[in-house]
């Protein structure tokens, strides 16, 4: 709303604006208190949301740690990485195996082809399959409704369309026409009769086998397909082969994606001719890897082999100088995973401790706009640091959450024959004796590492057992607390009607607006009164001047 321009005190000499401003300051006190209350509510809401974000991070950290890979991390080593490398799986034992020799590496089947045009010319990427020796696909369609125009799909090869009537009698050429898009019309403009049958050729088909004695799979290409489209189709995810076209020589290199003697590249006879693969030129077959493992001859289709959950990669052949491969528990990695979670947990507890113990400076209320106008930015910052402090001091929700989280650590158990590893404090994780720390976890590095080395399975159970393990309980507690806080303070970006503090602030906004409207009316009333006074004084001054003039004129 535009503020009107007023000129007061012209007759009386009184500073009308200052007087009214001072009067309105007193009148505005209820609005200022309401705005301060709303600001305090916003600060408290934001403090709750900060806690909620930390609880969400804690919950996600608990969920992430529950994966078994975090507790079964393994280290692996090879005595000669250049010949055989190894990666230990999570469930591999602390063991060692020996590769005595590698007599052959697995290879993939390959084919080199020289596709030609129908006139035995060299092809390029843009050469159309219609100009090559591929076999077209025969198709048919029957019209079930009379129509002026009938568009055949897929697009037929030019000149290949033949029509027959419902009695299977061929229609005479010239009585119908077919354009380049496959649209059929009768030359006399009449309807194409129902039951008319069209036979035509459209597109190309090749058959490919990529597994020995496996079924042939069909690959279809459109009528206007080019060599580029053919290569893309051969490189499809289900073909099992990789295709590469070299444009200078015009050769096509095909490689089976899998290695081993059962992986092949075989085409149907027609496709072999179209690709320039002579009938006597069989593909270079793939071979199996052959090696000696702990004195046992082994044959595998791949150079990557899994033995006892250890993944071996054969890199070169050798006849002597055995390669030793070993796996062991990665104690440091498992420890770091657990410590990362403990650190995140302690950060959350620290934040809640800070919020519930933060001093509340009740004499520092949120600044009104008039007060802010009188202060510098630095003064405003220092004041608001005090005013925002202690929004959640002694908060029962946060204290309840901390108590519950603390109890989960002391209550987590797992059944075991080793009674010295049935609780978390026995493996180096405890809430300590200092209750003032709000339940922060004290971690004994040496004790935890010893437990991991001794029995990583039991450590895993203590953390992840769905009934008594720590992580599911931390996850659920964080989830429940977040839901409670969200009902009160809402999630980040939530609409005001969806949480109680938002609804409360909406009500405050309504009251503030109503009071501001009343203040405007009050201010206008003050200005009217002073304006009336100015008018009266103007009249009095005018009368006095007239009287003085009259008296002076009679002397």
N, C-alpha and C positions, 0 to 999 in steps of 0.2 A: 504494500500500500504506500502511495506517495505521501510524504510528510508535508503538510501545508506550510507555506511561508508566512510567518506572523511578525508583525512589528508592534511591540508593546511599549508602554510607558511614554508615548509621545506627548501626552497631555500632562501626566502626573510626574514624569521623570523617574518613575519607579522601574527597577529592573524586573519586569514581570516574568521573563523566562527563567531567571535564576530562582525566584520565589516558587514558581510552579514546579521546577525541577526538584527543589528541596521537598516540597509537599508530596510529589510523586514518589520520591525515594521511600518515604514512610509508607505510602500506599502500596508500593511494590514489594515490601518485605515478605508477604505470604507467597508471591510468585518466586522470589529468590530462594526461599526455603524449599519450595517444591522442585525447582530446577536443581538445587544442590542434592536433594534426595535422589532425583533421577540419575544425576552424575555418579553418586555413590553406588547406586544399583548397577549402573553400567560397569563401573570398576570391579565390583564384586563378580558380576557375570564374566568379565574377561579373565579374572583370576581363576574362576572355576574352569573356564575353557582351557586355560593353560595347563591345569591339572589333568583335564581330560585328554589333551594331546599327549602328555607324558604317559598316562595310563594306556593309551592306544599303542604307543611305541613299545611299552613294556609287554603288552599282550602280544603284539606281533613278534617281539623278540622271543617270547616263550614258545610261540607256535613254530618259529623257524628252528629253534634249538631241538624241538621234538623229533626232527628227522634223524634216522639212525646213522646217517653218514657223519653226523657231528660227534658221535661217540665211538665210531669204528674207523676213524681215520687211520690210514696205514702209510708207512714209508716203505719204499722198495728200492732195490739197487741191483745193478748188473756189473759183473766183473769186466765186461767189455760191451759198452753201449753201441759201438760201431757194428757189432755182429748180431747181438740180441738185446733188446730193451724190454723192460717189464714195468707194469703198473699194477699195484696190488689193489684188489677190490675190498670193500668194507668188511666182507665176511671171510676174507682169506685168513688163514692161520699164520702164526709166527713161525714161518717155515722157510726152507731153502730147497731149490731144485737145480738140476744140472742139465744143460743142453750139451751133449757130447760132440755132436757134429750136425751140420746141415748139408745134405747132398744135393738138394734142389729147392729153389724157391718157387712158390706158386706164381703162375703167369695167367694172363687173360687171353681169350681168343681174339684174333684180329682178322680183318678182311680189308684188302685194298681193292677198290673197284674203279672202273673207268666208264662212267655212264655216257651213252652216245645218243644222238638224235636219231630220228627215223631214217635219215639219209647217212647215218654213221659219222656225223659231224660232232665236234667237241661242244659240250654244253657249258653254259655259264650259270650264274646264280639266278638270272632272270629267265632262263629257258623254261618254257611251259611244258608240263608233262604231256600235253596234247601233241607236242612236237617230238616226243620220245616214244619208246616202244612199250609203254605201259598199257595194260589191258583195261578197257573202260568197263564200267559197271552197267549191266542191263537192268532197266527198271520198267515199271508199268503203273498205270493209274486208271481208275474208272470214274466217269462222271455220274454223280447220283442226283443232280438237279439240272434241268435245262438252263443254259446261260448263253449270253452273247459272247462272253470272253472267258477263257479257261487258261489260267496260268499254271503251267507244270512246275513242280518243285521236287527235287533240286533242279536248277537250270540245266536243260538238256544240251547235249552236244549239237552244234549246228548241223542240220540235215539228217538227224537221226530219228526224228519223230515220225511214227506211222500210226494212223487212226483206223479203228474198226468200229462198225456199228454194233448195236446190242446183239445182233445175230452172228457176230464175229466175221462179217463181210468187210473186206478192206474198203475204205473210202477212196474214191478216185482222187489222184493227185490233181491239184488245181481247184478242187472244191473247198479246200481249206488252206489256211496259211499259218505259219509259225514265225514270230519275229525273234530277234536275238535274245530277248529276255525269257523266252519260253511261253509267250502268250499266244493261244490258239484262237482263231476266229474263222467263221465260215465266209467265203468270198462273196456270197450273195446277201450277206447281212442277216441271215436267219439264225435262229438259236441252234446251238450245238445240242443234239438230242441226248436225252438221258440214256445212260447205259453205254455211251461211247467210251471205248477203251483206247488208251494211248500207250504205245511201247516206245521206249527211247533209251539212249545211253547217256550217262551223266557221271562224271567223276572217275576216280581211279582207286584201285584197291591192291594192296600188296600184303603178303603173309610173311610173318617173321616168327622164328623159334629161337629163344635165347637160353633154353634149358634142354640138355640132352634128353631125347625121348619125350619131351614135353609137348603140349598142344600148340599148334600154330595160332598166333594172334593176328587179327586183321587190323590193318591201318587203312583208313579211307581218306581221300583227299578230293577237294572240289574240282569242278571242271576247269577253272582258270588257275589251278595251283601251279607254282613254279618250283624250280630246284630248291630255292630257299625254303619254301613251304614243306618240301619233302624232308629236308635236313631237320627242320623244327619238329616234324612229326616223329622222325627217327630218334630224336633226343628227348621224346616224351618221357614222363616219369615212370610209365609202366612198361616201356620197351625193354629195359635192361641193358641197353647199349648206348654208346656215345658216338656221335657222327661228326665228322669234320670235312669240309669241302675246301680243297686248295684250288683257287681259281686259275692260277697260271698253268698248271699241268692238267687241270680238269679232273683230278682224281678225288675220290671219296674214300676217306679212312674211317673204318668202323672198328670200335673196340668194345668188347664186353665189359660191363661195369664190375662183374664179379670174376674172381680168379678161380682156377681149378678145372679139372678135366670134364666136369659135368656142365660147365658154362660154355655155350656155343653161340655161333651166329649163322643161322640158316634161313634162306629165303625160298619161296616157291619158285618153280622153274621159270615162269613168265617174268617175275621180278629180277631173277638172276640175269636174264637176257637184257632187260631194260637197264640194269645197272652195269652191264658190261662184265659180269662175272661168268667166265667160261665154265661149262659144266664140269670140266676136269680140275678146275681150280678150287679145291676145298679150302675152307678157312684154316688159318693157322690155329690149331686147337690150343686151348688152355692146358696148363699142367698143374698138378698138385705139389704142395710143399712136402718134402721128405726130410725127416731129421731123426736124431736119436736123443731120447729124453730119459735120463737116469738108466741108460742101458737098454731102453725099450724102443724098437723102431716105431715111428709115428708117420702117418700120412694124413694131411689136412688140405682142404681146398683153398685155404687162405693163409697168408703170411702172418695174420693176426690170430693167435690161438689162445683160448682160455683154459688154463689148467689149475684146478684147486682155487678158483676165483682169482687167479693171477693172470693178467693179460700179457702174453708174450708177443713181441713183434720181431719176426725173423728179417734181418736186413741184408745178410750176405751168406754165401756158402763157405763152409770150412770143414776140413777133415780131421783136424786135431786141435788141441788147446781148448778144452771144455769151458763153457761160459756158465758161471754160477749166478743164480738169481735168488734173491732173498726178500722176505717181507716181514715187517714187524709193526707193532702198534705205534702209531705216531702220538706219543704221550704229550708232547708239547702242543700239537695241533688241537687235541681234545681239551687240554687244559685251557688253551686260549679261547676256544669256543665257550666253555663254561664261564671263564672269567669275563668274557664280553657280556654275557647275560647278567652276571652278578653286578658288573659296573653299571649297566642300564637300570637294574633294579635299585641299586643304591642312589643313582641320580634321581629316580622317582621319589624315593623315601626322603632324600635331602630336600627336594622341592616341597613336598607336603609338610615336612618339619618346619621349613622356613615360613610357609604360609600360615601354619597354625600357631607359630610362636612369634611372628612378626609383631612389633609394638604398634599399638593403635593410638594415634595422636588425635584425640577427639576435638581438641581445640583448633585443629587445622581442617576446617570444612572446605569443600570445593569452592573455588573463587567464583564470584558473580562476574558478569561482564563489566560492570562498573569498576570492580576491584582490579580486574585484569588490565583495564585501560590505564590504571594508575601505577602499574608495576612494569619493570623491565622483563625481558625474556628470561634472563638468568634468575631473577627473583620468582617469576612464575614457576620455573622448573623446580627450584628448591622447595617452594611451597607445596607443589603437587606431589613431590616425592614423599613428603610428610602426610599429605591428605590421603594418598593412595595406600599408605602402609597399613597392614593389619586388617585387610578386608576379610580374610578368612581366619582370623585369630580364634583359636579354640573351636574351630568348626567341627561339629560332631560327625559329619559325613566323612571328612578326611581322617579324623582320629579313628573312627570305626574301621576305615579301609586299612590304615596302617596296622591296627591291632590284628585284623584278619590276615593280612599278608604275613605278618610276623609268625602267627600261629601255623601257617602252612609250612614254613621252613622247619619248625620244630616237630610238626606232626607227620611229615612225609616219611613213609616207610616202604620197605620191599622185603618180601619173603626170601630168605637165603639160609644156607647151611652155615654160612660164616656170620656169626652174631656180631662180629666186629665191623660189619659193613651193612647193617640193616637200617641205619639212620644217617642223615646228612652230616650231623656234627661229627660222626665217626670217620668221615672221609675228608674232613677239613673245612666244612661250611657250617657256620653257626651264627646266631643272632647276638651272641655275646651276653655278658652280664649287665651291661650298661643300658638300662631302659630309656635313658634320655636320648639315645641316638635314634629312637623311633623304629627300631627293628632293622637297621642296616646290617648287612652280612659281612662278617669277618672271615676272610679266606686264608687258610693255611696252605701255602703253595706246596711245600714239601709233602705234607700229609695227603693232599689231593692227588699229586702226581704218583705217589706210592700206590694209592688205591686204583688209579687208572691202569698202572702197569700190572697190578696184581689181578684185577678182575674188571675189565671194561664193561662186561655184560651186566654186572651188578650195579655199576655206576649208572649205566643206561636205564636200568629198571627203576632206580631210586628217583630219577628225574622224569620218566615218561609213563610209568604205570598209570593207566587211565583211572583207576580207583584210588590208589594211595600215593602215586607219584607227585612230585612237586609241580612240574610244568602245567599239567592240566588244571590243577587247583589255582595256580597263579593266573592262568589264562581266564578261568571262570570268574575269579574274584575281580580282576581288572575289568572284565566285561560287565559284571553286575554293578560295580561302582560307577562306571561310565554311564550306564543306563540311568542310574539315579541322578547323577549330575546333569545329564542331558535333559531330563524332565524339568529340572530347575533352571538351568542356564542355557540350554539349547546347544546344538552343534554349531560349528563355525558356518556362518552364512544362513542359519536357520531363520525362518520367518517368525516374527514376534508372537503370533497366535499359537505357535507350537510348543512354547515352554512358559512356565509360570512367571519368571522374571520379565519376559517379553510382554506378557499380558499386563503385568503390573506397570511397566513403563508406558504401555499404550494408554492405560487409564490416566497416568500422570500427564501425558501429552494432551489428552482431552481436557483435563482440569486446567493445565497451564494455558491452553488456548482460550478457554472460557474466561479465566482471570485476566488475561491480556486484553480481551475484548472489553471487559469491565473497566480496566485501567484506561483504555483509550477513551471510553465514555466519560470517565472521571476527569481525565486531563482536559477534554473538550469543555466539560462543565466549568472547570477552573478558568479556562481562557475566556469563556462567555461572561463569567462574573467580572473578571478584570476588564474585559472589553466594555461591559456595562458601566463599570466605574469610570473608565476613560471617557466614555460618552457623556456621563454626568458631569465630570470635571470640565470637559470641553464646553458644555452648556454654561456651567458656572463661570468659567473664565470669560466666555463671550458676554454674559450678562454684566459681569464686573467691568469689562472694557467699555461696554455701552454706557453704563452708569457713570463711569469716570469721564467719558467723553461728554456726557450730558452736563455733569457738574462743572467740568472745566469750561465748557462753552458758555455758561451763564455768568461768569466772573468778568 
